[in-house]
Amino acid sequence: MDPTIYINERIDVVLMFHANSSERLTCVPWKMRYKTREIEFTVFGMRHATQKGKRMVHVFDMSDGVNDYRLELDAEHLTWTLVSMVEGVR
């Protein structure tokens, strides 16, 4: 059974810019607001760019140490989407 919860809703994101780090970690999500919850990320999983139609989308896999989240940044519209989450055990 797939534990993934598909959400696909726009979210607010606060970014962290690291001036002296690798290209992979230069700009990463630091926290997000989803509905009334503010979630701070503690683990950076992965980032990759992909195409959705003609638009470039950056996909981020993040974790708050308990739950895992997949976020997408639409590079054309500059919007963030919480694609999915996998709940951990608290």
C-alpha positions in Angstrom: 0.0 0.0 0.0 1.4 3.4 -1.0 1.6 5.7 2.1 1.8 8.9 -0.1 -0.9 11.5 0.5 -1.4 13.5 -2.7 -2.2 17.2 -1.9 -1.4 19.4 -5.0 -2.2 22.7 -3.3 -0.3 26.0 -3.5 1.7 26.9 -0.5 3.8 29.8 1.0 7.5 29.0 1.2 10.4 30.8 2.9 13.8 30.1 1.1 17.3 29.9 2.5 20.1 31.2 0.3 23.6 29.8 1.0 26.3 31.9 -0.6 29.2 29.5 -0.1 27.7 26.1 -0.8 27.4 23.8 -3.8 25.0 24.6 -6.6 22.6 21.9 -5.3 22.2 23.7 -2.0 22.4 27.4 -3.0 18.7 28.0 -2.7 16.5 25.6 -0.8 13.1 25.7 1.0 13.5 26.5 4.7 9.9 26.4 5.8 6.4 26.3 4.4 2.9 27.3 5.5 0.3 24.8 4.6 -3.2 25.8 5.7 -2.7 26.9 9.3 0.5 24.9 9.9 4.0 26.2 9.6 6.5 23.5 8.9 10.3 23.9 9.2 12.4 21.6 7.1 15.4 20.0 8.8 16.4 17.5 6.0 17.1 18.2 2.4 16.5 15.1 0.4 16.9 16.0 -3.3 16.3 18.6 -6.0 15.9 18.1 -9.7 14.5 20.1 -12.6 12.0 18.7 -15.0 9.6 19.9 -17.7 5.8 20.1 -17.4 4.7 20.9 -20.9 6.8 24.0 -21.8 7.4 25.1 -18.2 10.5 24.3 -16.1 9.6 22.9 -12.7 12.1 22.4 -9.8 11.1 19.5 -7.5 12.3 19.4 -3.9 12.1 16.4 -1.5 12.2 17.7 2.0 11.6 16.5 5.6 10.8 18.0 8.9 12.4 15.0 10.6 9.1 13.2 10.8 7.1 13.7 7.6 8.4 13.8 4.0 7.2 16.4 1.6 7.5 16.9 -2.2 7.4 20.5 -3.3 7.4 22.0 -6.8 8.5 25.4 -7.9 7.1 26.5 -11.2 9.9 28.6 -12.6 7.7 30.4 -15.1 4.9 31.5 -12.7 7.1 31.5 -9.5 4.5 29.5 -7.6 5.1 26.7 -5.0 2.9 23.6 -4.8 2.9 21.0 -2.1 2.5 17.9 -4.3 2.5 15.2 -1.7 3.5 14.1 1.8 4.3 10.8 3.5 3.5 10.8 7.2 6.0 9.4 9.7 5.4 8.2 13.2 5.5 10.8 16.0 
